[in-house]
Each structure stands twice: as C-alpha cells, then as structure tokens.
C-alpha cells in the first residue's frame, strides 16, 4: 500500500473513485482533474495497492485571511472504496492531509462531512462544530 501524490496520467484509475464518491459533473472532469493535479495550492493524494487506486483525498490551500494573517485549508474529499474501509487507510489519508496543511503553514483545516462519515471523524478525535445536520462542519486548528 502506497500513499502518494496523484499524477496527471492517472485520470482513468482515479476517475472511478470520483464517480463512486458521487455528485460528479462529468463535463470537463478530465480538465478539472488535470488543473487540480498541477495546481500547487491543492494536495491530491491517492492510496494505491497493486497498481489500483483504492482511495484519495483532496485539500486546498485557501491562502491567508487578509485581516488575521492566518491560513485556512479546506478538505474537499476523503474517500476509500467500501471494501477497503476499516483498514486504517482513511486515518492515514487524514494524517497525510494534516501534515500537508502544516507544511503550508495553515492554521486551520476545515471540512463538511457526510452523515455517514461523522463516526469516523469522531473516532480519530475530531469534533463536529455542528451548524448543519446534513453535512456537519469540522475543523482542526494547528499552531495554536
């Protein structure tokens, strides 16, 4: 099992995961994929086993808040194929995402979770900020 950056030429093996995650606008997907992989303000990592992708995470560096001078990153997706869940892979993706956030000097990592994933985030020590019952918001603060 390897966790590493997703490459441009891996669209075909990653696109299946994107489709499984759901809510995909397929028009322009390959172009958006390429732009995301190339953009240094994004972290796009995958979990690979035997040449197959079994999960991925995408986070974005939103940059510094003008008044506060602190940086926020946003986790857009964290997904593991159902047959590979409960193997610790999502936890490893989350740890790699937090490491990336720290490497870009982020103060916060924020995301909205599906109702189905709330238990996972709580198990790894994250607490929901609430706000929306359908997609609760989470936040990790670094460099307190």
N, C-alpha and C positions, 0 to 999 in steps of 0.2 A: 504494500500500500504506500502510495506516494501522494503528498500534498504539495502542489507547486502551482506556479502561475499558468493560466490558460494561454495557449498560443493561437494566433490568427488562423492557422491551418486546421485547428481542431473544432471548427464550427459544427461539422457533421456529428461528431461524437458528443458535443455539449448540447446541441440543439434539442436532442431528445429529452434531456433533463429539464431544459427550459419549458418544453411542452408539458412535461409531467407536473411541473410546478404550477402551471395554469395561468390563466389570464394573459395570453400572449397575443400581441398584434403581430401577425406573421409578415405583413407587408413591411419591407425594409429591415426585417430582423437581422439578416446577414450583415447589412451595412452597419446597423447599430452595434452588433457584436464586434465587428472589426474596430469601430471607433472606440468602444469601451476597452477592448484589449490594448489598444495603442495609447490610450489616454493615461498619463501619469497620475491624474487625480482619482483614478479608480484602482482598487485592488480586486482582481478577478482570479480566484484560485479554484482549483479542482482537486478532487480526490480520485486517484487513478489506481486501478487494480488490473493487472494483466492487459494493459492497453485499452481498458474500458473506463469511462468516467462513471463514477457511482455517486458523486455529489459535487456541489460547488458552493461558493459564497462570493457575493459582490458587495463591496462597500465603496463609498465615495467620500472624498475629502472635500467638504464644502468651503474650506478656507476659514479665514479669520473673521470673527464678528467685528464690525467696524469700531463700536464703542468699547467692547470688552477686551478686544485683542486676544480672544481665546478662540480656538479652532474646534469645529464640530465635524464629525464624520457620521455618515448615515449607512447603516446596513440595509441594503435593498433586498437581498435574497440570501437565505441559507437553506440548502435543500440536500437531502440524502434520499436515494431510492429506498422505498419502503422495505425491500428485502435486505437492506444493509443497515437499517436503523438498529439502535441499541448495541452498537459495536464500538461506541466511543468516537465515531467519525465526526459527528456534528460538534461535539465538545472540542475536538482538535481543530476543526474549521473556525470555531468561535475563538479559540486561543490564538490561532494564527491571525485572525482579524484584529483582535485586541493588540497583538504585537505590531501589526502594520499601523494601527492608529497611533500607538506610542511612537513609532518610528517617524511619523509625520508630525509629531508634537501636538496631537489632538488632546483637547481637554475632555471631550465627551464623544461617546458612541451612542447614537440613538437609533431606534427602530420600532416599527409596529409589527406585532406578531399575530399570527392566526390563532384562533381559539384553541386549535389542536396542538399548537406548539408551546403554549404557556407553561405546561407542566415541565417540559424540557428546560426552558429558561429558568424556572424557579429551582429545579434540581441542581443547576450549575451555579446557583447563588444570586441570580438576578431577580429584582423585584419590580413588578409592574407599577407604573405610575398611574395606571387606570385610564381615565379620560374617555375611552371608547370601549364598550363591552365587546364589540365585534372584532376589533383589532387593537388590543391593548398596547399602550406605548411602554417601551423600556428604555433605560438609559444607564450607561456605565460612565462614571466620572474617573478620569485619570489625573495625575498630577495635582492632587487636592491642595 
